[in-house]
Amino acid sequence: MTDFEVVIAGAGPTGLLLACELRLGGVAVLVAERLEEVDETIKAMSVNSPSAVALYRRGFLPTLAAVQERAMAGFRRFREERGEDLVPPPRFAGHFAGIPLDAAHFDLTDPAWADTGRAEEVGLIPQAELERVLAERARELGAEVRRGVEVTGFEEGGDDEGVSVRLTQTATGESRTVRAGWLVGCDGGRSTVRKLAGFDFPGTPPEITGYQAVADMTGTETLATGWNTTATGTYAHGPMPGRILTVEFDGPPADRTAPITAEELQGAIRRVTGVEVTVEKVRTVTRFTDNCRQASDYRKGRVILAGDAAHVHSPFGGQGLNLGIGDAVNLGWKLAAVVRGWAPPALLDSYTAERHPIGAWVLDWTRAQIALMRPESHARALREVFTDLTRTTDGTTYLVKKISGIWQRYDLPGDHPLVGTSAPDLELADGTRLADRLHDARGLLLDLTDDPKLRARAEGHGDRITVVTTTCPDRPGLAALLVRPDGFTAWAADTKGTAAGEPLEAALERWFGVPDGSGRGTPHDHP
């Protein structure tokens, strides 16, 4: 007997989106968050392409469009306050190691961007705003979100006995224990769940101290906007009022948990920029380093890690937020399937197998940026060479594709080029798009040639899969598509021949379990 089927430690974007995914799968879930309110500290400012696509597939697009418009209003206000012309500035495609990427050098005809659909309409989504949106959706779906409560301990029983989780009120110190089938640590880079469970967490130590803040400052008139490199480090100013970021290469802070004073922030700004800025009031501020570590496995028994609890790195490019969103969408439907009993726990092995390589790539991507930012002669020489490459179409297009995450795919069985990729947002003959069919986090079998035999193969999977028969005028050569709840293509076939790789029946059983009434029970091999 359990109080909740899943307890999630942490109500950041990863934990809240995971709660939404689990509720869509019919799982009773509790989210415990030590903070009483959403953390307003300035963090990631945008979501990448896979994150935008994932949120679009769950119906968040209208809400996120409104969030983006409010953020844009703040950027316009920043330019007005500085007396800058409101004519649209040169298109900005992101940065690498603080080297701005000019969208004028970006190849918009690259086919990698053809299949994301309307998700490309959003991107500028501040993290705190996203948390509010996800918290509201989680509660609407029936998740219990308790603030001012943190996971401070747990005891795991046997494979079938679940987890006893100790919850402590942060204000009073009072504790109680709840029973859960599973515990998921989404409690950040200093994860209590990870430490108590004893996950291996190898990596590389930090060498920088960074600050990111929104503050009331004077003397900023001569501060350049955007990303800037100086003899002592790197800083970014804007694009919202009062936002400042500094990076110094003098080692990590002595105590990352100590309160940050206005004097401390002011000293860092002056050292890096060389400008006598005065910090009059700090509105939000955080320290960061480039500590780079990743759990070797994301699961130990009935304890699972996601988001920053599973991997930490420098914040350049906002990759941490996007990694966590990807983790949540990949894990949610799989854990729900195991809890509901139509998939074995071995299905969860595919969570680490699919997400760990992407996390490892992000760690190396951020390490490479640190190498280019070091204020020493060899790094600066290499930075000049790299800057020249960013002034070419090939160089900028390569970097933007990497930063955007559009390249991400999973190593799934099958030779069809769509297998393992994020499914294209097909425009269907009935006026809907593929993303519209994924709002409920079920699998999708898309029959584009009205093939009764194809549809018959999906029988027996009940509400795990939605079968849709329609056509796609823009892709006449595509006959059928099997899409997992996370939007990734599990199987595909063309009209000119059968699908290469495993047959549809194998893909259905691998990801959606044995059909009801088959008499074969639940498979126990790795899916």
Stockholm file with secondary structure:
# STOCKHOLM 1.0

chainA/1-527         MTDFEVVIAGAGPTGLLLACELRLGGVAVLVAERLEEVDETIKAMSVNSPSAVALYRRGFLPTLAAVQERAMAGFRRFREERGEDLVPPPRFAGHFAGIPLDAAHFDLTDPAWADTGRAEEVGLIPQAELERVLAERARELGAEVRRGVEVTGFEEGGDDEGVSVRLTQTATGESRTVRAGWLVGCDGGRSTVRKLAGFDFPGTPPEITGYQAVADMTGTETLATGWNTTATGTYAHGPMPGRILTVEFDGPPADRTAPITAEELQGAIRRVTGVEVTVEKVRTVTRFTDNCRQASDYRKGRVILAGDAAHVHSPFGGQGLNLGIGDAVNLGWKLAAVVRGWAPPALLDSYTAERHPIGAWVLDWTRAQIALMRPESHARALREVFTDLTRTTDGTTYLVKKISGIWQRYDLPGDHPLVGTSAPDLELADGTRLADRLHDARGLLLDLTDDPKLRARAEGHGDRITVVTTTCPDRPGLAALLVRPDGFTAWAADTKGTAAGEPLEAALERWFGVPDGSGRGTPHDHP
#=GR chainA/1-527 SS CCSEEEEEECCSHHHHHHHHHHHHTTCCEEEEESSSSCCCSCCCCCCCHHHHHHHHHTTCHHHHHHHHHHHHHHHHHHHHHTTCCCSCCSCEEEEETTEEEEGGGSCTTCGGGTTCGGGGGCCCCCHHHHHHHHHHHHHHTTCEEEESEEEEEEEECSTTTCEEEEEEETTTCCEEEEEEEEEEECSCTTCHHHHHHTCCCCEECCCCEEEEEEEEEESCTTCCSEEEECSSEEEEECSSTTEEEEEECSCCCSCTTSCCCHHHHHHHHHHHHCSCCEEEEEEEEEEECCCEEECSCSEETTEEECGGGTEECCCTTSHHHHHHHHHHHHHHHHHHHHHHTSSCGGGGHHHHHHHHHHHHHHHHHHHHHHHHHCSSHHHHHHHHHHHHHHTSHHHHHHHHHHHHTTTCBCCCSCCSTTTTBBCCCCBCTTSCBGGGGGTTCCEEEEESSCCHHHHHHTTTCGGGEEEEECCCTTCTTEEEEEECTTSBEEEEEESSSCCSSSCHHHHHHHHHCSCTTSSSCSCCSCC
#=GC SS_cons         CCSEEEEEECCSHHHHHHHHHHHHTTCCEEEEESSSSCCCSCCCCCCCHHHHHHHHHTTCHHHHHHHHHHHHHHHHHHHHHTTCCCSCCSCEEEEETTEEEEGGGSCTTCGGGTTCGGGGGCCCCCHHHHHHHHHHHHHHTTCEEEESEEEEEEEECSTTTCEEEEEEETTTCCEEEEEEEEEEECSCTTCHHHHHHTCCCCEECCCCEEEEEEEEEESCTTCCSEEEECSSEEEEECSSTTEEEEEECSCCCSCTTSCCCHHHHHHHHHHHHCSCCEEEEEEEEEEECCCEEECSCSEETTEEECGGGTEECCCTTSHHHHHHHHHHHHHHHHHHHHHHTSSCGGGGHHHHHHHHHHHHHHHHHHHHHHHHHCSSHHHHHHHHHHHHHHTSHHHHHHHHHHHHTTTCBCCCSCCSTTTTBBCCCCBCTTSCBGGGGGTTCCEEEEESSCCHHHHHHTTTCGGGEEEEECCCTTCTTEEEEEECTTSBEEEEEESSSCCSSSCHHHHHHHHHCSCTTSSSCSCCSCC
//
